[in-house]
């Protein structure tokens, strides 16, 4: 699995439409998608999945006023329930014979949402569009639970991958073998828990990301009274003790948290770590918080040759995710 900053052929998205995911906020979620597509299409293709002709017309209507490179927007009528294509979509790989992809099993984050389990199998339904070899590891895995540096290391969390609601028959050693065999990794790096409000049981893409083969960014909570303070400090200590496949320590850079973003039912998993690295740009979730500027500046320093684009995700995160969760990169 190549690192996300390596050249892309395209980004895959699934147009938002589920009013259960975004109560009273579907139009706002669609606005965020329109901003993402406008930022991406100058640099790479966007494959956008829509349910039917009506959904396609709606999407085209929303995008009509945007400065979009038309030939780089490809719309496909492939029905999906929800938009979290990072977790149920194809996981692309690159090798000496070209590209391939994994079709992991998707069980809606440990069986939490029966309706959303219908998105399992999307990689097969895309096979006529992708036309690449497909591997089937045969275990539950979500794209947001794994993070690679393209140089042999994969980051993940114990809270998610060792959760009995995923693969209860597999040990830590078993899971590490699957990650090595199906991602081409040689070293698995384990963090502990994710952030409060994360219904995915601690996806790594909400807390810690590779930004170079030797550099990791991780979020920290600065308020010791906050529920996220202790688990994020624990992860920071773990990261400082980690090394790459050659035994060299990583450079660790911290990002702040965007304060508490709340729904009627409790905290939402708002995090600046849920950014997406594309050709020429990095799309970063922002939350109208004082820490937005710090996060954007930190990431600009880490990606001096890419444009940093902040996308307001105050409504998108009501669906329990942000930009990285709704994107899936296809390597060039």
C-alpha positions in Angstrom: 0.0 0.0 0.0 1.6 3.3 -1.1 1.8 6.3 1.2 -1.0 8.8 0.7 1.3 11.5 -0.5 2.6 9.4 -3.4 1.1 10.4 -6.8 -2.6 9.7 -7.3 -4.5 8.7 -10.4 -7.8 9.6 -8.7 -9.9 10.1 -5.5 -13.1 8.1 -4.9 -16.1 9.7 -3.2 -19.7 8.6 -2.6 -22.2 11.5 -2.7 -23.9 12.1 0.7 -27.6 11.5 0.9 -28.4 9.6 4.1 -30.6 11.8 6.5 -29.9 9.4 9.3 -26.2 10.0 9.1 -26.6 13.8 8.7 -29.9 14.7 10.4 -31.1 18.0 8.9 -27.5 18.4 7.5 -27.5 16.5 4.1 -27.3 19.8 2.1 -24.4 21.0 4.3 -22.6 17.7 3.8 -23.1 18.0 0.1 -21.6 21.6 0.2 -18.5 20.2 1.9 -18.2 17.5 -0.9 -18.6 20.2 -3.5 -15.7 22.2 -2.0 -13.6 19.0 -1.9 -14.3 18.2 -5.5 -13.5 21.7 -6.6 -10.2 21.6 -4.7 -9.3 18.1 -6.1 -10.1 18.3 -9.8 -7.4 20.7 -10.9 -4.9 18.0 -9.7 -6.5 14.5 -10.2 -9.6 12.7 -11.3 -12.5 12.3 -9.0 -14.7 9.2 -9.2 -18.1 10.1 -7.6 -20.6 7.4 -6.8 -24.3 8.3 -7.0 -27.3 6.1 -6.5 -29.3 6.8 -9.6 -30.2 9.4 -12.3 -31.9 11.6 -9.7 -28.9 11.6 -7.5 -26.6 12.3 -10.4 -28.8 15.3 -11.4 -28.7 16.6 -7.9 -24.9 16.3 -7.6 -24.4 18.0 -11.0 -26.7 20.8 -9.9 -24.7 21.3 -6.7 -21.4 21.3 -8.6 -22.6 23.5 -11.6 -21.4 26.7 -10.1 -18.0 25.4 -9.0 -14.8 25.8 -10.9 -14.4 22.1 -11.7 -12.2 20.6 -14.4 -15.0 18.7 -16.1 -13.0 16.0 -17.7 -11.6 15.1 -14.3 -15.0 14.5 -12.7 -16.4 11.0 -13.5 -19.8 10.1 -12.1 -20.9 6.5 -11.7 -24.3 5.2 -10.8 -23.3 2.7 -8.1 -25.8 2.6 -5.2 -24.4 3.0 -1.7 -26.1 3.5 1.7 -23.5 5.9 3.1 -20.5 8.0 2.2 -17.7 6.4 4.2 -15.9 5.0 1.2 -12.6 5.0 3.2 -13.9 2.1 5.2 -15.9 0.1 2.7 -14.2 0.9 -0.5 -11.3 -0.6 -2.4 -7.9 -0.4 -0.6 -5.4 0.1 -3.5 -2.0 -1.5 -3.7 1.0 -1.0 -6.0 3.6 -3.5 -7.0 6.0 -4.4 -9.8 3.1 -5.7 -11.9 1.0 -2.6 -11.5 -2.0 -1.8 -9.3 -4.3 -4.2 -7.4 -6.7 -3.7 -4.5 -8.0 -5.4 -1.4 -11.6 -6.2 -0.7 -11.8 -6.3 3.1 -15.1 -7.3 4.9 -17.1 -4.3 6.1 -19.4 -5.0 9.1 -20.4 -1.4 9.9 -17.8 -0.8 12.7 -18.5 -3.9 14.7 -22.1 -4.4 13.7 -23.3 -1.1 15.0 -25.5 -0.1 12.1 -27.4 -2.9 10.3 -28.5 -0.7 7.4 -25.0 0.4 6.6 -23.7 -3.2 6.3 -25.2 -3.2 2.8 -22.1 -1.2 1.8 -20.1 -4.4 2.2 -19.2 -5.6 -1.2 -18.7 -2.2 -2.9 -15.2 -3.1 -4.1 -16.7 -6.0 -6.2 -19.4 -3.7 -7.5 -16.7 -1.4 -8.7 -14.7 -4.1 -10.4 -15.9 -3.3 -13.9 -14.8 0.3 -13.4 -11.4 -0.4 -11.7 -10.5 -3.5 -13.8 -7.6 -4.5 -11.6 -6.7 -7.7 -9.7 -8.6 -8.0 -6.4 -7.5 -9.7 -3.3 -9.9 -11.0 -0.6 -8.2 -11.3 2.8 -11.4 -12.6 4.3 -11.3 -10.5 7.5 -13.0 -7.4 8.8 -10.9 -4.2 8.2 -11.7 -0.6 7.6 -9.5 1.8 5.7 -9.6 4.4 8.4 -8.1 1.9 10.9 -4.8 1.7 9.1 -2.1 4.2 8.1 1.0 3.5 6.2 4.3 5.3 5.4 5.0 3.5 2.1 8.3 2.3 3.6 7.2 -0.8 5.5 5.4 0.6 8.5 1.7 0.5 9.3 0.1 2.3 12.2 -3.1 1.2 13.9 -4.9 1.1 17.3 -5.5 -1.7 19.8 -8.9 -0.2 20.5 -10.1 -1.0 16.9 -8.1 -3.9 15.5 -8.1 -5.9 18.8 -11.8 -5.2 19.4 -13.8 -8.5 19.6 -16.5 -6.9 17.4 -14.2 -7.1 14.4 -12.3 -10.4 14.2 -12.8 -12.2 17.6 -11.0 -15.3 16.5 -7.8 -13.5 15.6 -4.9 -12.7 18.0 -2.7 -9.7 17.7 -0.1 -11.9 16.0 -2.7 -13.1 13.5 -3.8 -9.6 12.7 -0.2 -8.5 12.2 0.3 -11.3 9.7 -2.7 -10.1 7.7 -1.4 -6.5 7.7 2.0 -7.7 6.5 0.6 -10.1 3.8 -2.1 -7.7 2.4 -0.5 -4.3 2.8 3.1 -5.2 2.1 4.1 -4.0 5.5 7.0 -5.4 7.6 6.4 -3.5 10.9 3.2 -2.9 12.7 3.1 0.0 15.1 0.3 -0.1 17.8 -1.3 2.9 19.4 -3.9 2.6 22.2 -7.2 4.4 22.1 -8.8 6.9 19.9 -10.8 10.0 20.7 -14.0 10.5 22.6 -17.2 10.2 20.5 -15.6 8.0 17.8 -18.1 5.2 17.0 -15.4 3.4 14.9 -13.7 2.3 18.1 -10.5 4.4 17.7 -9.7 4.8 14.0 -6.1 5.9 13.6 -7.0 8.5 10.9 -8.7 10.6 13.6 -5.6 10.8 15.8 -2.2 10.0 14.1 -1.0 10.2 10.5 2.2 9.7 8.5 3.1 12.8 6.6 6.5 11.5 5.4 8.3 8.1 5.7 10.1 9.4 8.8 7.5 11.9 10.1 4.3 11.4 12.1 1.7 14.0 13.2 -0.5 13.3 16.1 -3.2 15.2 17.9 -2.9 16.2 21.6 -5.4 17.6 24.0 -4.0 20.5 26.0 -6.7 20.5 28.7 -5.8 17.9 31.4 -9.4 17.8 32.5 -10.6 16.8 29.0 -11.4 13.1 28.4 -9.1 13.0 25.5 -6.0 14.2 27.4 -4.8 10.9 28.9 -5.3 8.6 25.9 -3.7 11.1 23.5 -0.7 11.6 25.9 -0.4 7.8 26.1 -0.3 7.6 22.3 2.3 10.4 22.2 4.6 8.5 24.6 4.2 5.3 22.4 5.1 7.3 19.3 8.2 8.7 20.8 9.4 5.2 21.6 8.7 3.8 18.1 11.1 3.3 15.2 11.0 2.6 11.5 12.0 -0.7 9.8 15.6 0.4 10.1 15.3 1.1 13.8 15.4 4.9 13.4 13.1 7.0 15.6 10.4 9.0 13.9 10.1 12.8 13.9 6.9 13.5 15.9 4.9 16.7 15.3 1.8 17.5 17.3 -1.5 19.1 16.3 -4.0 20.6 18.7 -7.6 19.5 19.0 -10.4 21.7 17.9 -12.2 21.9 21.2 -15.4 20.0 21.9 -17.9 19.7 19.0 -21.1 18.4 20.4 -24.3 16.8 19.1 -27.5 16.3 21.0 -26.2 12.9 22.1 -22.7 13.9 23.1 -19.2 14.7 21.8 -18.4 14.2 18.1 -15.1 12.9 16.8 -13.8 16.3 15.5 -10.0 16.2 14.8 -7.6 18.0 12.5 -5.9 14.6 11.9 -8.6 13.6 9.5 -7.0 15.4 6.6 -6.6 14.0 3.1 -3.3 14.3 1.1 -3.9 14.6 -2.7 -1.9 15.7 -5.7 -1.0 19.3 -5.1 -3.4 19.9 -2.1 -4.1 18.8 1.4 -7.7 19.0 2.5 -8.0 19.8 6.2 -11.1 19.8 8.4 -11.7 23.0 10.3 -14.3 23.8 12.9 -14.5 27.6 13.3 -12.2 27.2 16.4 -9.2 29.3 17.4 -6.9 26.3 16.8 -7.9 26.1 13.1 -5.1 28.5 12.2 -2.5 26.6 14.2 -3.4 23.3 12.6 -3.4 24.7 9.0 0.0 26.4 9.6 1.5 23.2 11.0 0.4 21.2 8.0 1.5 23.9 5.6 5.0 23.6 7.1 4.9 19.8 6.6 3.6 20.1 3.0 5.4 23.2 1.6 4.8 22.2 -2.0 1.0 21.6 -1.6 -1.8 24.0 -1.1 -3.5 23.6 2.3 -7.3 23.9 1.9 -9.5 24.2 5.0 -13.0 22.7 4.7 -15.6 23.6 7.3 -16.6 20.2 8.8 -18.9 21.3 11.6 -21.8 19.7 9.8 -19.9 16.8 8.2 -18.7 15.5 11.5 -22.3 15.0 12.7 -22.0 11.9 10.5 -19.1 10.7 12.9 -16.3 11.4 10.4 -14.7 14.1 8.3 -12.6 14.4 5.1 -10.3 11.4 5.3 -13.2 9.2 6.1 -15.1 10.1 2.9 -12.1 9.8 0.5 -10.2 6.9 -1.0 -7.1 7.4 -3.0 -6.2 5.4 -6.1 -2.4 5.5 -6.8 -1.0 6.5 -10.1 
